[in-house]
Amino acid sequence: MIQSKKAIGFFYGVGFLTFSFLLFKTINVVSFSDFALFEWQLKQIIQGSLELPYQFLKSDPSLEFYPLPNVFFHLSGTKITSTFPNLYPILFSPIYVLLGKIGIQITQFVLFFLSIWMFYQIKRDHLSTVLLLFGSSIPIYIGLVHDTILIFFLEICIFYCLHKKLIPLASVLSVSLVWIRPEVVFVFCLFPFYFEWKQIWKQFFLWSALFGISFVCVNYISFGTVFPLRLVKNSTVVWKPEVILYLFRLLLEQIPIFTLFILLCLLRSFEKRVSVHSLLLLFITCLILILSPNTGGHNTPRYLYFLVPFYLFSIQLILKENYISEKLWTFVLSMIILFSLYQFNSQMKELIKISKFQSNTLLALSKIPNDTLVFNNSDFSFVALPLLEQNKNLVLLRKNPDKSQLSSFLSKNQIHSFVFVELPPSTIPIPNPLIIPNCKSNCQYNGIKTDPLPNAMLPIVTTSYSRSNDSETNF
């Protein structure tokens, strides 16, 4: 173990300066993908609504043209709810009102380092704490509008509460965390190996069952299902070996302490000492890799982040039985820190590049005079979410629609012209002309002109469609 106060102080100092720099560099990053959805939810909470709006709900009750992918929203009656629970928007909305996005980023910076401090209080081990500081890509979320830092903070709070024997609080936090992130349910299998379980397990499970029943009842009354919405919308597992390999590569690249954990496990296996907690942790890791709903679109192993503290707990237990010199640990820590700094720098550059693309695209879309924009790429519809505040109509083709379905929708809502935004070659094209069924006059939308979207960093094109006069339709 590392005992040198100078070395420990140096590592903590590097961590503080590194993440302060990351915070500063990501202040102007524009929200995109599900980050944009979180920011949209924040704005809805500020307006006093827990639901997502849709002005075409009456004419499109099945939400065929809702401007988000199916996995991100849930329809219950006439209520549209995000599958990201509203806990994050509710907690952070006052900060957003007072200080804007910068306030959220600063708050997440504080929560991250508060988590590091609480983790140290549990085991009083500087080595594990420094590894937690640099051992994963979690800190990159400090500067983004996303619940990752909050989830990380709540998880460490659970460990701290178990350590302090605050069982009811640990139970309600555990159930809440599972409701926000269903994959976290596996922590219940891991708790007995890392805490003084014999004294608390009955009380913990009793309180957890009580809170769990309460959550199920509220969820059923509110959404018509006993399961968390994220689980309901990700219930179909598509086993893709290439995605599993992609996630495993991300795991090795962005959670280097996992690699350290594997190496220590191999060391024990050579000594013919295999621990149950390590085998269980490896099994759960593999299970998450297989069951993860990630389709390759996420460039972080976010579904595996909740296992990061458990890798460290296992490392601590292994090291109790294996002496490793301070010089070797200083070298290992230095390598992990250098590798992580390289990863953070690469991710920050990628974020800034994506942010520039988002801001350029959003600015170009905002200058389109037409009120209705039709997308066939959800990445673009996420970019355009802020345009809803400018009374733009956003329509997303999530699948290849029947030709009459789109035209009927447009005609029903008296939309006489629209702009189709696409990235050729288009997987879901719109025909030209677009025919309106059961129509007596002016029964088609005609493509007038196609232009490149100016200043976008991708070859995005826009096609203007128009229906010159009012039509009479019979539906």
Residue pairs with C-beta under 8 A, 6 or more apart in sequence:
1 125
1 126
1 127
1 319
1 326
1 329
2 8
2 126
2 127
2 130
2 326
2 329
2 330
2 333
3 326
4 326
4 330
7 330
8 126
8 130
11 130
11 133
11 134
11 333
11 337
12 130
12 133
14 337
15 116
15 130
15 133
15 134
16 113
18 139
18 341
18 344
19 109
19 112
19 113
19 139
19 142
20 109
22 139
22 140
22 142
22 143
22 344
22 348
23 105
23 106
23 109
23 142
23 143
25 143
25 348
25 352
26 105
26 142
26 143
26 144
26 348
26 351
26 352
27 101
27 102
27 105
27 143
28 355
29 143
29 144
29 351
29 352
29 355
30 355
30 358
30 359
30 362
31 38
31 39
31 101
31 144
31 145
31 358
32 354
32 355
32 358
32 379
32 382
32 383
33 297
33 379
33 382
34 72
34 84
34 146
34 382
35 144
35 145
35 146
36 382
36 383
36 385
36 386
37 68
37 72
37 82
37 84
37 382
37 385
38 84
38 88
38 89
38 145
38 146
38 147
39 101
39 145
39 385
40 52
40 385
40 388
41 52
41 82
41 84
41 86
41 88
41 89
42 89
42 92
42 93
42 96
42 145
43 389
44 50
44 51
44 52
44 53
44 89
45 86
45 89
45 90
45 93
46 93
46 96
46 97
50 81
50 86
51 79
51 80
51 81
52 68
52 73
52 80
52 81
52 82
53 80
53 388
54 60
54 63
54 66
54 80
55 393
56 65
56 393
56 409
56 413
57 63
57 78
57 80
59 409
59 412
59 413
60 66
60 409
61 78
62 75
63 73
63 75
63 80
64 398
64 401
64 405
64 409
65 395
65 396
65 397
65 406
65 409
66 73
66 80
66 396
67 375
67 381
67 384
67 385
67 388
67 394
67 395
67 396
68 378
68 381
68 382
68 396
69 378
69 396
69 398
70 233
70 398
71 83
71 233
71 234
71 293
72 82
72 83
72 84
72 233
73 80
73 81
73 82
73 83
73 233
74 80
74 81
74 82
74 83
74 223
74 229
74 232
74 233
75 81
76 222
76 223
76 224
77 224
81 222
81 223
81 229
82 229
83 229
83 230
83 232
83 233
84 147
84 230
85 179
85 180
85 228
85 229
85 230
87 147
87 150
87 176
87 180
88 146
88 147
88 150
91 150
92 104
92 107
92 150
95 103
95 104
95 107
96 103
96 104
99 106
101 145
104 145
105 142
105 143
105 144
108 141
108 142
108 143
108 149
108 150
109 142
111 149
111 150
111 152
111 153
112 138
112 139
112 142
112 149
112 152
112 153
114 153
115 152
115 153
115 156
115 157
116 129
116 132
116 133
118 156
118 157
118 159
118 160
119 128
119 129
119 132
119 156
119 159
119 160
119 309
120 126
120 129
121 160
121 163
122 159
122 160
122 163
123 313
123 316
125 316
127 319
127 329
127 333
128 312
128 313
128 315
128 316
130 333
131 257
131 260
131 312
131 315
131 333
131 336
132 257
132 308
132 309
132 312
133 139
134 333
134 336
134 337
134 340
135 255
135 256
135 257
135 260
135 308
135 311
135 312
135 336
135 340
136 254
136 255
136 256
136 257
136 305
136 308
137 254
137 255
137 300
137 301
137 340
137 343
137 344
137 347
138 148
138 149
138 152
138 305
138 308
139 344
140 300
140 344
140 347
140 348
140 351
141 148
141 149
142 149
143 351
144 351
147 180
148 302
148 305
151 177
151 180
151 181
151 184
151 305
151 306
152 305
154 173
154 176
154 177
155 177
155 184
155 187
155 306
155 309
156 309
157 173
158 170
158 173
158 174
158 177
158 187
159 195
159 309
161 167
161 169
161 170
161 173
162 170
162 191
162 195
162 200
162 204
163 195
165 199
165 200
167 200
167 203
167 204
167 207
168 207
170 204
171 204
171 207
171 208
171 210
171 211
172 207
172 211
174 184
174 187
174 188
174 208
175 208
175 211
175 212
175 215
176 211
176 215
177 184
177 187
178 184
178 185
178 228
179 215
179 219
179 228
180 228
180 230
181 230
181 306
182 227
182 228
182 230
182 231
183 288
183 291
183 292
183 303
183 306
184 306
186 284
186 287
186 288
186 306
187 306
187 310
188 208
189 280
189 284
190 277
190 280
190 281
190 284
190 310
191 197
191 204
192 201
193 276
193 277
193 280
193 313
193 317
194 277
194 310
194 313
194 317
216 226
219 225
219 226
219 227
219 228
220 226
223 229
225 232
234 293
237 290
237 291
237 293
238 295
239 290
240 295
242 296
243 292
243 294
243 295
243 296
244 289
244 290
246 296
247 289
247 292
247 294
247 301
247 303
247 304
248 289
250 299
250 300
250 301
251 258
251 285
251 289
251 301
251 304
252 258
252 259
253 343
254 300
254 301
254 343
255 301
255 304
255 305
255 308
255 311
256 336
256 339
256 340
257 308
257 311
257 312
257 315
257 336
258 285
258 304
258 307
258 311
260 311
260 315
260 332
260 336
261 278
261 281
261 311
261 314
261 315
264 314
264 315
264 318
264 319
264 322
265 278
265 282
265 318
267 318
267 322
268 274
268 275
268 278
268 318
268 321
268 322
273 321
275 314
275 317
275 318
277 313
277 314
277 317
278 314
278 318
281 307
281 310
281 311
281 314
284 307
285 304
285 307
288 303
288 304
288 307
289 304
292 303
292 304
293 303
294 302
294 303
299 347
299 350
300 347
353 457
356 457
357 456
357 457
357 458
358 383
360 455
360 456
360 457
361 380
361 383
361 453
361 456
361 457
361 458
361 460
362 383
362 384
362 386
362 387
363 455
364 453
364 454
364 455
364 456
365 373
365 383
365 384
365 387
365 421
365 453
366 387
366 390
368 419
368 462
370 417
370 418
370 419
370 464
371 391
371 392
371 393
372 392
372 393
372 395
372 410
372 415
372 417
372 418
372 419
373 384
373 387
373 392
373 393
373 394
373 395
373 418
373 419
373 421
374 395
374 396
374 397
374 406
374 418
374 419
374 420
374 421
374 430
375 381
375 384
375 394
375 395
375 396
375 397
375 421
375 422
376 396
376 397
376 420
376 422
376 426
376 427
376 428
376 429
376 430
377 421
377 422
377 423
378 396
378 398
380 421
380 423
380 460
381 394
381 396
384 392
384 394
385 394
387 394
388 394
393 415
393 418
395 409
395 418
397 406
397 428
397 430
399 428
400 428
401 428
403 431
403 434
403 435
404 435
404 436
404 437
406 430
406 434
407 434
407 435
407 436
407 437
407 444
407 445
408 436
408 437
408 473
408 475
410 418
410 436
410 445
411 436
411 439
411 467
411 471
411 473
412 473
412 475
414 470
416 466
416 467
416 470
417 445
417 464
417 465
417 466
417 467
418 445
418 464
418 465
419 462
419 463
419 464
419 465
420 430
420 447
420 462
420 463
420 464
420 465
421 453
421 460
421 461
421 462
422 429
422 460
422 461
422 462
422 463
423 458
423 459
423 460
423 461
424 459
424 461
430 463
430 465
432 446
432 447
432 463
432 465
433 444
433 445
433 446
433 447
434 444
434 445
434 446
434 465
435 443
435 444
436 443
436 444
436 445
436 467
436 471
436 473
438 473
438 474
438 475
439 471
439 472
439 473
439 474
440 471
440 472
440 473
440 474
441 469
441 471
441 472
442 467
442 468
442 469
442 470
442 471
443 471
444 467
445 465
445 466
445 467
446 465
446 466
446 467
447 463
447 464
447 465
448 464
448 465
448 466
449 463
449 464
450 461
450 462
450 463
450 464
451 461
451 462
452 459
452 460
452 461
452 462
453 460
453 461
453 462
